[in-house]
Amino acid sequence: MLDLEEQVWFEVTPGASAAEVMGAFDFARGQGVESASAETPHDQGPPLVGMYGAFDMRLTVPGASGLTQVPTSGLSWVGVHPDHRRRGVLREMMRTYLQRLHDEGTEAVSALWAADVGIYGRFGYGAASLQVNLVFGAGAELTVPSPVREAAEIVSTHLMDAGDAAAVSALQAAHESTATAGLGIAARNEFTTREFFRDFPMARGSKERPQVLFATREGHPVGYATLRRTLKWDDHMNATGEMLVSEMAVTDTPALYALARRLLTFDLITKVTIHARSTDDPLVWWAGGPRSAAMRVHDALWLRLVDLPTALTQRGYAAPTDVVLDVTDETCPWNAGRWRLTVEEDGGARCARTDDPADVSMGVEVLGSSYLGGRSVASQAVAGLVIEHRPGAVRALSRAMRADTEPLGTSGF
């Protein structure tokens, strides 16, 4: 397995033992594909030519009233040995993985980060959120309304070493409490959090150990930011240090301001980069707009509906509608065909098989792209990905699936 990982990602983690690397892999949820032709010593198994891992997560999506969380399988560690590409290994792994999820019936949605954006669309995944990265100069001025600024005064912040056991537990508690308030956040379990932030001193070298800045109100976690600082000096011995904030999550707007204010005032830091925000994030507009925040955008979470009717009824909707969907899905044929989606006034929905004529036709990846309420069905229709058979059906479905805000770039896994 270690040999395959090195061949796929062509890098190693210096100082990491085989047990530590393997410890991050959930063998109950992942799979390795063995070579069918390789000759190996009798005391060794055939070498692996492909593998994937999966994590139990909860994804925050639009609800009938506010936000809700749905059980989600986080797919990761997907790789095929370079010598075995284009032999159907990846396709077989994906079919096995999705069939397994369908048979178990516990997670109707699969999520992943796409290392290669050209791969996963053909397996029914659609890009559902954007990773918005912001860059600020130290002490950047944030113009914040007085009520938010005043409410932030009772929010306190403190810094902890992320490698400390107590910090990991506190981080997980903060992660769980903030995930419910962040559209598009995929909440990890504590095992995944511990492995994700595990420190390898030899690999880190002289870099700072990962840190966590916590925000609390009356003793309760209301936000956190994971960060690492890099100390630099210019030719005149002026500090030009940089800070990278890899995750930042909050329960409310005053907590966001309290964290941001603290992050922008660290000593010896002149540049602060904050990952995983959204296009309509308050930080962007407090700073004066996208140019002031040096906004950079790329795709974040890709979603796939594994069990279409369950997934569509687990989330909520912004407007009532009654529409017949004709869905194509080659990888998960149990999703293919016509489905009637009926959304009530309260935002709840029903979804069932029907023989009625289709109102709209689409690939299952369109529903994955629209599942978080950011990327609209209507915009995908403009791109030619949705065909309308009944006038007004695309508009009605698009409005129903839209969220009030754009989803955040999600936490890593």
C-alpha positions, 0 to 999 in steps of 0.5 A: 500500500505504501508503495502504491501511495508513493507511485500515485502521489510521488511524494513521501512524508519524511519521518512518518512510519508505515503504521502512522501512514496506514493508520489514517486509512479506514480499512472498513470503508476503503478498498485496495485492488490487487494485481491479477497477473503479478508473480509474488513470493508465497509469503506476500500478497499480490501488489496493489494497483489501485486504492481508495478510502472513505470517511463518514461525514455530515454535510451541511445543506439547505434545510426546510427552515435554515440549514440541516446536515445529511450523512455523507461519504467523503471519498479520498485517497483515490489512486491507480498505479501509473503502470495500470492506467486506462485498464478500467481499474478506476472505473471498477473501483468507483462502481464498487464504492458506489454500489457498496454505499447503495447497498448499505443505505446509510449515506445517500451522498458522496463528496470529494476533492478532485485532484484532477477536474477531468475525472469525476464528472464521468462518474456522476459528480458535479462541482457544488461549491467554490474554494475562495481564498482571500489575502489581506495585508496585516492590519487591513481595515475591516469596515464592520457595522456597529452592532456586529463590532459591539457583539464581537466584544464579548468573544474572546480568542486564544491560541493552542498548539494543534498537536496537543491532545487537548487542542485536538478535542477542543478543535473537534468540538468547535468543528462540530458546533460550527459545521451546522452553521456553515453551508457546504461544510463537511463535518469530520469525525474526531479520528479524521480530524486527528489524522488530518492535523497530525504533526510530522516533525521531520517533514515539517522541519523548521516550520511552525507546528500547526496552531488553532485560534479558538473563539469562545463566548461565555465559555462555549466555542463559537469559532476557530481558525487553523493556521501556520506562520512563516517568519521572514525578513527583508533586506533591511531586517523588517519582518515580512512574515506570512500566515496561512489560515487553512480552515476558518469556521464560525457559528455567527457573524460577530465570531467571524469578526472577532477571529478576523480582527485577531488574525490580522493583528499578529506580530511580525506578520504582514500577509494573511491568506485565508482559505475556504471562504465564499464569494459573498463572504462578509470578509470580502465586503468588510475589506471593500470587495474582491479586489481589496481581498485579492480573491482567488477562486477554484472548485471545492467540493464535488458531490454525487447523489448515490440514492437520488430520492433519499438525497433529494428529500433529505435537504430542504427547498426555498419554494414549492414546486412540482416537477418531473425529472428525467435523469441519466446515470450510467454508473448508478442505474438505480437512479436513472429514469423519471422522478416526480419531485414535489416540494411543499410550502414548508420546504419539505419534499417527496420524490418518487418514481413516475411514468408521467412525461418529463418536465426537465432532463439532465444528468445526475451530475447536475443535481450534485452540482446544485445540491448545496444551493450555490450552482443553479439549475438554470445556469447549467441549463444555459450551459446546455446541461439541462433540457426543458420540456415544460416551459417554466420548469427549469426556473421553478426547480432552480429557484426551489434548490437555491440557498440564501447564501453561497456555500463555503469552501469546505474543510479538508479530509 
